[in-house]
Amino acid sequence: MMDFNKEVLEENKPVLVEFSAPWCGYCRRLAPVITRLKKDWESSLKVIEINIDEEEELAQKFGVDTIPSILLFKKGEKAELVVNPPSMNAIVSYLQANGVEK
């Protein structure tokens, strides 16, 4: 089990959390986008993936009932949950709307 407080809430950089599961087709389709985001935004953003089957309580705590979903945290504060982001551009727009720049 991950230490969510340490990995996300206490992190200095903004943290983008992707809630997903291995059996989810949409999640698998989004995986290359998340991988690219991790690499391209590494200096300004931490990206972590949470398997909702392993972290069910976390998913419930943040209102995740559909996957994939993404949620941005900045200094422990969460932004609006986005369900099934359609593209890299949509995720980048979400990040920028919440004050995160590459």
Helices and strands as residue ranges (DSSP letters): H 4-4, I 5-9, E 15-20, H 25-40, E 46-51, H 56-61, E 69-74, E 77-78, E 82-83, H 88-97
